[in-house]
Amino acid sequence: MTPELELIIVRDPDGYTHVDAFLGGEPIDATEYVIDAGAGADWEGWKETRDENLAAASPAARAALLGHYDDPPGGKYVEGRDDEPWIDQ
């Protein structure tokens, strides 16, 4: 039987996000990748965070992140992007 992964995500809309992760009911360390294209995001900061996350992620997580970073919800709110592609090719 595959152990269940449980995540508790606490998000302050004006600040931090905190994640508690449990695998099979036991707490585990987790790496958090937040993709939030909400109002106030700037393109230079977005790219920096995107690139750091992609570089740190495991191959499987990186593949999933690439899908999420490519035209994320709320992307129209990222300031200064103009017509640059979401993902560097």
ABEGO torsion letter per residue (X at the ends): XBBBBBBBBBBBAABBBBBBBBBGGBBBBBBBBBBBABBGBBAAAAAAAAAAAAAABBAAAAAAAAAAABGBBGAAABBGAEABBABBX
